[in-house]
């Protein structure tokens, strides 16, 4: 829709609902003490957080998704975008032109929401665009090397690594005309005007100037810019804010003081302070300046008639879910995986001491690898996130020998010789892990008088003959093993008594 009527008059209050505004190029930063610093709206902040949204919800644009894994936000005309910690994008609200039909995959590093189109920047410096393209605003330039993006109502901007700016889309007021030169460090796209920040802290603006929105303030020292519907904002290094352009709804009435760290603009204005509180001013016909109270917010974005903010969960010291000591069992030569779960915000980083060769612990707490040595290893896991004291967990890592199937020391069928009445003991040695159990398949086939217990044949044969039986070894590791044993039992040797004639020699002794 047209941003201005043909007479270029300021939009009346009753017309502000539904008008497109430029949202993604206001600047924002992590809240924190010290000098004001900022990064563009739609660029990830360090700590993921939950999304707060307020203002008009006629198209569901403030029905923010649940969760606290979002790192960047951008507001368009009746829709919103958010970047997740994994580099994927989600969108909600108006989708009449596919503007929230986000591209699949991850690896995105910035997002921008315009009137009815969207932009995303990938880690490789390429740009993806989708949504309404009636003026070519969603026809992104080819190639890579881009470092920042901004989406206006019907035009788009991109900053290259060499400090030059590329613009495309509707250009009826010159808002999509590339500015000359290089050395630019930030960009912002408004309703029908554009703003850029140079490395020396000066500001350039071009496009429609019906309300002075391109009459940039002189001087230098600016660190961030934002472009709204018909007005612009700039943040100085000392934390103060300067505005210019249309002020019919008070969007240029900056709250006093300093300490601001981020700015954003739609039909209204937003600013983030170093303590994480949000200031909002300007048109409030839909509650878009009814900012949430409290502190701890780290990012802001302004849609046409709605607002967004990010707030990470409260910080907390690390704590292990497991109560130590914990025993982890492994097998030498076999891959091992075990995850140690830890709570805390920000997400703690885990390290380990005492790990045996072949194992490693990831910062996320996943133990992986293939142990090469057997034994019991005392390991200490430490979790740290900079909040409170690090947490430690004692772990006993027990590495057993690799499983092995049974194997008899006797490699061929065994033949034993025995004698009736003579004791016989024979041990059948068997290897394997775990230790195999050896039994006789049919004890009735054992020689009479003999037994088989715990791998040992023992006893005193009582009957001659040939006895063949089968031993079975098992330990749960396939395959089981058998061994055929034959015992040849010979009869006991016969001992003859002395000859009877020899008794005659005893006669003289007895006087016979």
LUMFI-673581 format. One record per residue: residue in three letters; y, z, x of N, C-alpha, C in turn. Coordinates in steps of 0.2 Angstrom, whole numbers, plus 5000, padded with zeros to 4 digits. Example, Ala and Ser with C-alpha at 12.3 -4.5 7.8 and 13.67 -1.06 7.14 Angstrom:
ALA497250395066497850395062498450395066SER498950355064499550365068500050395064
END
This chain:
UNK499450005004500050005000500650005004UNK501249985002501849985005502050055007UNK502350055013502550125015503250135013UNK503650085012504350095010504450045005UNK504950055000505150004996505649954999UNK505749904996506149855000506849875002UNK507049924999507749945001507750005006UNK507150015009507050065014507250135012UNK507250155006507450225004506950275006UNK507150335007506650385008506250395002UNK505550405003505150414997505350474993UNK505350464987505450524983504850564982UNK505050634980504450684980503950654976UNK504050624970503550604966503150544968UNK503350514974503050464977502650484983UNK502650544985502350564991501650564990UNK501350584985500650594984500350524984UNK499850524989499550454990499850414995UNK500350424998500650385003500350395009UNK500250335013499950345019500350375025UNK500050415029500350445035499950435041UNK500350445046500050445053499850505056UNK499150515057498950585058498650595064UNK498350545067497950555073498350565079UNK498950545079499250545086499750605087UNK499750655083500050715084499650745090UNK499950795094499650815099499350885098UNK498850905101498550975100498250995107UNK498151065107497851095113497451155111UNK497051175116496751245115497351295115UNK497251345111497751395111497651445117UNK498151465120498151505125498751525128UNK498851575132499451595135499651545140UNK500251545142500451505148500951455145UNK501051405150501451345148501151305143UNK501551275139501251235133500951165136UNK500351155134500051095136499651065130UNK499551005130499250975124498850915125UNK498450895121498050835121498150805114UNK498050735113498150705107497650735101UNK497850735095497450745090496850695090UNK496250725088495650685088495350685095UNK495550715100495250725106494950795107UNK494250805109493950865108494250925112UNK494250985109494451045112493751075116UNK493851125120493351145124492851185120UNK493051225115492551265111492451235104UNK491851225102491751195096491951245090UNK492151225084492351275079492151245072UNK492351285067492251265060492951235058UNK492951195053493451155050493751195044UNK494451205044494851235039495251175036UNK495251165030495651115027496051135020UNK496651105019497051135014497551075012UNK497751075006498251025003497850984998UNK498050924997497850884991497050874992UNK496750874987495950864987495750814981UNK496250764980496150724974495550674976UNK495350664982494850614984494350654988UNK494350724988493850764992494050764999UNK494650755001494750755008494850825012UNK494850875008494750945011494150975010UNK493650935007492950965007492550955013UNK492850995018492550995025491851015025UNK491450985030490751005030490751075033UNK490151105032490051175035489851165042UNK489751225045489551225052490151235057UNK489951245063490451265068490351225075UNK490151165074489951125080490451065081UNK491051075078491551015078492051035084UNK492250975087492750985093493350945092UNK493450905087494050865086494050845078UNK494650835076494850825069495350775068UNK495350735063495850685061495950675054UNK496550665051496650665044496950595043UNK496750555038496950495036497250505029UNK497350445025497650445018497050455014UNK496950525012496450535007495750545010UNK495750545017495050555020495150585026UNK494550615029494650655035494050635040UNK494150645046493550625051493550695056UNK492950705058492750755063492350735068UNK492450755074491950735080491550795081UNK490850785082490450845084490350855091UNK490050905093489950925100489550875103UNK489050845100488650795103488950725103UNK489550715101489850655102489750605096UNK489450635090489450595084489950605080UNK490050565075490650575070490450585063UNK490750625059490650625052491350615048UNK491250595042491850585038491750605031UNK492350625027492250635020492950625017UNK492950615010493550595006493450525004UNK494050495003494050425001493750375005UNK493350335002492950285006492950215002UNK493450204999493550134996493550075000UNK493650085006493650035011493150045017UNK492750095016492250105021492550145027UNK493150175026493450215031493050275034UNK492650305029492250355032491450335033UNK491350275033490650245034490650245042UNK490550305045490650305052490050275056UNK490250245062489650215066489150265068UNK488550245068487950285070488050305078UNK487650345080487550365087488050415089UNK488050425096488450475099488850445105UNK489150485109489450465115490250445113UNK490450465107491150455106491550515109UNK492150505111492650555114493250565111UNK493450525106494050535102494050495096UNK494350515091494450485084495150485082UNK495250435077495950425074495850405067UNK496250425063496250415055496850385053UNK496850325051497550295048497550295041UNK497950245038498050245031497350235027UNK496950175029496350165026495850135031UNK495950155037495550125043495450185048UNK494950175052494750225057494650195064UNK494750235069494550215076494150265079UNK493750245084493450295088493450265095UNK493450305100493450295107492750315110UNK492450275114491850295117491950315125UNK491450345127491450375134491550315139UNK491350255137491350195142492050155141UNK492550185137493150155136493250105132UNK492750095127492750045122492950075116UNK493250035111493450055105493050025099UNK492950065094492550045088493050055082UNK493150015078493550015072493149995066UNK493350035060493050015054493550035048UNK493350015042493850025036494249965034UNK494749975031495149915029495449875034UNK495449805034495649765039496049705037UNK496449715031496849665029497449645033UNK497649685038498149665043497849655050UNK497149665050496849665057496849735060UNK497049785057497149845060496449875062UNK495949855059495249875061494849825065UNK495249775068494949725073495149755080UNK494749795083494849825089494849775095UNK495249785100495249735105494549745109UNK494349695112493749695116493849725123UNK493349735126493349765133493349835133UNK493449865139493449935140494049955144UNK494050015147494550045150495150075146UNK494950085140495450125136495350195136UNK495950235136495850305137496150345131UNK496450315126496750355120496850305115UNK496850325108496950285102497350325097UNK497650285093498050315088498050265082UNK498050285076498050245070498550255065UNK498950205064499550215059499250195052UNK499750185047499550165041499150095041UNK499450045044499149985044499149955051UNK499249995056499249965063498950015067UNK498749995073498350035078498650025085UNK498550085089498750085096498150105100UNK498250075107497750105112498050105118UNK497850155122498150165129497650145134UNK497850105139497350095144497450135151UNK496950135155496950175161497550155165UNK497750095165498350075169498950095166UNK498950135161499650155158499950105153UNK499650055152499950005147499650015140UNK500049985135499850005128499649935125UNK499149935121498949875117499049895109UNK499349855105499449865098499149815094UNK498949825088498649775084498749795076UNK498749745072498749765065499449745062UNK499649775056500249745053500849755058UNK501349705058501849705063502549685059UNK502549705053503149685049503849715052UNK503749765055504349795058504349805066UNK503849765069503749765076503349825078UNK503049865074502749925076502049915079UNK501849855079501249835083501349785088UNK501949785091502149745097502049795103UNK501649765108501549805114502249815117UNK502349875119502949895123502849865130UNK503449855133503349825140503249885145UNK502949855151502849905156502249945156UNK502149995160501650035161501850115162UNK501450155164501650225165501650265159UNK501350245153501250285147500650325148UNK500750385145500250435145499950465138UNK500350445133500150465126500450425121UNK500150415116500350365110500250405103UNK500750385099500650405092500850355087UNK500550345082500650295077500850325070UNK501450305068501750335062501650285056UNK502050295050501950245045502050175047UNK502650155049502850095051503250095058UNK503050145062503350155068502850175073UNK503050175080502550195085502950235090UNK502650285093502950325098502550325105UNK502850325110502450335117502750385121UNK502350415125502650465130502450435137UNK502950445142502850415148502750475153UNK502450455159502250505164502850545166UNK503450525166504050565168504350605162UNK503950605157504150655151504650625147UNK504750565147505250535142504850495137UNK505250485131504950455125505250385123UNK504750345121504950275119504650265112UNK505050235108504850225101505050155098UNK504650125094504850055092504550045084UNK504849995081504649985074505150005069UNK505050015063505550035058505950095060UNK506650085059507050135061507550155055UNK507250145049507750155043507950225042UNK507550275045507750345044507850375051UNK507950335056508050355063507450375066UNK506850355064506250385067506050355074UNK506450305076506350285083506950305087UNK507450345084507950365088507750425092UNK507350415098507050465102507550505105UNK507450575106507850615110507950595117UNK508450605120508550595127508250645131UNK508250625137508050675142507250675143UNK507050715147506250715149505950785148UNK505450795151505050865150504650865144UNK504550815140504150815135503350805137UNK502950845133502250845135501750815129UNK502050815123501650785118502050755112UNK501750705109502150675103501750675097UNK502050665091501650655085502150615080UNK501850565077502150525072501950535065UNK502450545061502250555054502450495049UNK502550505043502650455038503350415040UNK503850455040504450425042504850475047UNK504450515051504850555056504350565062UNK504650595067504250605073504350675076UNK503950695080503950765083503850755091UNK504050795095503950805102503950875104UNK503450885109503350955111503650955119UNK503951005120504251005127503851055131UNK503851055138503451095142503651165141UNK504251185138504351255137504151285131UNK503751245127503451265121503851255115UNK504451225115504951205110504751135107UNK504951125100504851065097505451035095UNK505550965096506050925094505850875088UNK506250865083506050815078506650765077UNK506450705074506950655073506650615067UNK507150585063506950535058507050565051UNK506650545046506850575039506650645039UNK507150675035507150755034507250775027UNK507150725022507250735015506850795012UNK506250805015505850855013505750915017UNK506250915022506250975027505750965033UNK505450905033504950895039505250905046UNK505850895046506150905053506450975054UNK506351015049506651085050506151125054UNK506151115060505751155065505851225065UNK505251265064505351345065505651355072UNK506051405072506351425078505851455083UNK506051465089505651495095505251445099UNK504851475103504451425108503751455107UNK503351435112502651455112502251405109UNK502451345106502051305103501651265108UNK500951245106500551215111500251145108UNK500451135101500151075098500551055092UNK500650985091500950965085500650915081UNK500750905075500450855071500950835065UNK500850775062501350755057501050705052UNK501150715046501050675040501650655036UNK501650675030502250685026502550755027UNK502250795031502450855033502350865040UNK502450925043502350945050501951005051UNK501551005056501151065058501251075066UNK501251135068501251155075500751215076UNK500451215082500051275084500351315089UNK500351375089500651425094500051445098UNK500351475104499851495109499351545107UNK499551585102499151645099498651615094UNK498651545093498151515088498351525081UNK499051535080499251535073499551465071UNK499651455065499851385063500451395059UNK500951355061501651345057501651275054UNK501851275047501851215044502551215040UNK502851145039503451145036503551075033UNK503951055028504050995026503850985019UNK503650925016503450915009502850955008UNK502850995002502251035001502051024993UNK502150964991501950954984501250964982UNK500750964988500050974987499751034991UNK500251074993500051134997499851115004UNK500051055006499851045013500151085019UNK500751125017501051165022500851235021UNK500351245016500151315015499551335020UNK499751335026499351345032498951415031UNK498351415033497951475033498251535038UNK498251595036498451645040497951665045UNK498151705050497751725055497851685061UNK497451705067497551665073496851645075UNK496851615081496251595084496051515083UNK496551485080496451415079496651375085UNK496251325086496251285092496451215092UNK496551185086496651115085496951105078UNK497451055077497751045070497750965069UNK497750945063497850875061498150865055UNK498650825054498950815047498750745044UNK498450745038498350685034498950675030UNK498850625025499450605021499750665017UNK499350695014499550755010499050815010UNK498650815016498250875017498250885025UNK497950945026497950965033497350995035UNK497150995042496551015045496651055051UNK496251105052496251145058495551165060UNK495451175067494851195070494951275072UNK494351305071494351375073493651395075UNK493551415082492951435084492751505081UNK492051515081491851585079492151635084UNK492151695082492351745087491951755093UNK492251765098491851775105491351825104UNK490751825107490351875108489951875114UNK489751935117489351935123488651905122UNK488351885128487651855127487151905126UNK486651895122486151935120485451895119UNK484951915122484251885121483951905115UNK483651855111483251875105482651905107UNK482351885113481751925115481951995118UNK481452045117481552105120481052105126UNK481352115132480952115138480452175139UNK479952175143479852115147479452065143UNK479452005144479151945141478651915145UNK478051905143477551875147477451795145UNK477451755150477451685149476751665153UNK476351635149475651615153475751535154UNK475451515160475451445162474851435166UNK474651375167474051355171474251305176UNK474051315182474251275188474051205187UNK474451155188474351085187474451065180UNK474651105176474751085169475451105167UNK475851055163476551055162476651115157UNK477151155158477351215155478051205152UNK478151225145478751225142478851295138UNK479451325139479551385135480251395135UNK480551405129481251415127481451485126UNK481951505130482251575129482851575125UNK482851605119483351605114483851655116UNK484551635116485051685117485651675112UNK485951725110486551715106487151735110UNK487751715107488351735111488851675109UNK489451685110489951635109490551645114UNK490751595118490451525119489651535120UNK489351475120488651465121488551485128UNK488051535129487951565136487551505140UNK487651515147487251475152486751515155UNK486151495155485551535158485351515165UNK485251555169484951545176484351595177UNK483951575182483351615183483251625191UNK482951685192482751695199482051715199UNK481651695205480951715205480551665203UNK480751605200480251555198479851525203UNK479151515202478751485207478851405207UNK478651385213478751305214478451265208UNK478851215206478651175201479051185195UNK479351245194479651255187480451265188UNK480751245183481551255183481751275176UNK482351305176482651325169483251295168UNK483351265162483951225161484551275159UNK485151255159485651295157485651325150UNK485251285146485151295139484551345138UNK484251365143483651415142482951385141UNK482851315143482251285142481851285149UNK481351325150480951325156480451265155UNK480451225160479951165161479751155168UNK479151115168478951095175478151105175UNK477851095181477151105182477051155188UNK476851215186476751265192476151235196UNK476251255203475751225207475351285210UNK475551345210475251405213475051455207UNK474451485208474251535204474451605206UNK474451645201474751715202475151745197UNK475451805198475951835193476551835196UNK477051805193477751805196478251835192UNK478551885195479151925191479751885192UNK480051865186480651815185481151855181UNK481751845183482351875180482751815177UNK482851815170483351765167483951795165UNK484551765167485251795166485651745162UNK485951775157486351735152487051755153UNK487551715154488251725155488651675151UNK489151705148489651655144490351685145UNK490451725150491151755152491451805147UNK491051825142491251875138490751935139UNK491051995140490752055142490252045148UNK489752085148489252085154488752035153UNK488452005158487951955157487351995155UNK486851955151486251985149485651965153UNK485252015154484651995158483952005154UNK483451965156482851975153482251965158UNK481852025158481252025163480751985160UNK480451935164479851895162479351895167UNK478751905165478151905169477851835168UNK477851795173477551725173476851725176UNK476351725172475651725174475351655174UNK475251635180474951565181474251565183UNK473751545178473051545180472851485183UNK472251485186471951425189471851375183UNK471851315185471751255180471051265177UNK470951245171470251245168469751195171UNK469151215172468651175175468051185171UNK467651125170467051135166466451165170UNK465951185167465451225171465051175176UNK464851205182464551165187464051205190UNK463351195190462851225193462851215201UNK462751265205462751255212462051205213UNK461551225210460951175210461151115207UNK461151055211461350995208460750955205UNK460150975206459550935204459050985200UNK458550965196458151005193457851055198UNK457651115196457451165201456751185200UNK456351185205455651205205455551265209UNK455251315206455151385209454451395209UNK454251435215453551455215453451525214UNK452951555211452951625209452151635209UNK452051705210451351725210451251785205UNK450751775201450551835196450551895200UNK450951945197450952015199451452025205UNK451751975207452351975212453051965209UNK453452015210454152015207454551955210UNK454851925205455351865207456051875204UNK456551855208457251855206457551795209UNK457851765204458251705206458851695202UNK459451695206460151685203460351615203UNK460551595197460751525196461551525196UNK461851505202462551515203462951455199UNK463451465196463851415192464551425193UNK464951375194465651385194466051355188UNK466651365187467051345182467651395180UNK468151365176468651415174468851395167UNK468751455163468551515164467851525166UNK467651585168466951595171466451575165UNK465951525167465551505162464951565160UNK464751555154464151595152463551555152UNK462951575155462351545156461851575152UNK461451535148460951565144460351515145UNK459751545143459151495142459051475135UNK458951405135458951375128458451405124UNK457851415126457251435123456851495127UNK457051555126456751605130455951605130UNK455651585124454951585124454651535129UNK455051495132454751455137454751485144UNK455051545145455051575151454351605153UNK454151615160453551635162453451705159UNK452851725157452651785154452851835159UNK453151895156453351945161454051935164UNK454451885162455051875165455651865160UNK456251885162456851875157457351835161UNK457851815157458451785160459051815157UNK459451845161460051885159460651875164UNK461251855161461851845165461751795171UNK461351745170461251695175460751715180UNK460351765179459851785184459151785180UNK458651745183457951755181457651805185UNK457251855182456951905185456351935182UNK455951965185455351995182454751985186UNK454152005184453451995187453051955183UNK452851895185452451855181451751885180UNK451551875174450851905172450351855171UNK450551795170450051745169450151675173UNK449651655176449751585180449851535175UNK450251475178450351415174451051385176UNK451151335173451851295174452251305168UNK452851335170453351345164453951305166UNK454151265161454751225161455251245156UNK455851265157456351285153457051255155UNK457551265150458251235151458751285151UNK459151285156459751335156460351295153UNK460851335150461451305147462051345149UNK462551305152463151335154463751315150UNK464151355148464751345144465351385145UNK465951365145466551405146467151375141UNK466951335136467451305132467851245135UNK467651225141467951165144467451115144UNK467551065140467051005140466950975147UNK466350945149465750955145465351015147UNK464951045142464451095144463951065149UNK463551105152463051085157462351115156UNK461851075158461151105157460851095164UNK460351135165459951125171459151145169UNK458751095172458051105170457751145176UNK457351195174456951235179456251245178UNK455851235183455151235182454851295187UNK454451335184454151395188453451385188UNK453151375194452451365195452151435197UNK451851465192451551535194450851525196UNK450651545202449951545204449651615203UNK448951605202448551665201448651715207UNK448551775206448551825212447951815216UNK448051825223447451815228446951865227UNK446251845228445651885227445551925234UNK445451985234445352025240444552045239UNK444152025244443352035244443252105246UNK442752145244442552215246442152205252UNK442052255257441652255263440852245261UNK440452215265439752205264439352275263UNK438852275259438452345257438052365263UNK437652315267437252335273437552375278UNK438152375279438452415284438452495283UNK438152515277438152585275437552615279UNK437052575282436452605285436652645291UNK437152625294437352655301437552735300UNK437552755294437752825292437152875292UNK436552845292435952885291435952945297UNK435952925303435852975308436353035307UNK436953015304437453075304437153125299UNK436853105294436653145289435853165290UNK435553145295434853175297434353135294UNK434453075292433953035288433552995293
END
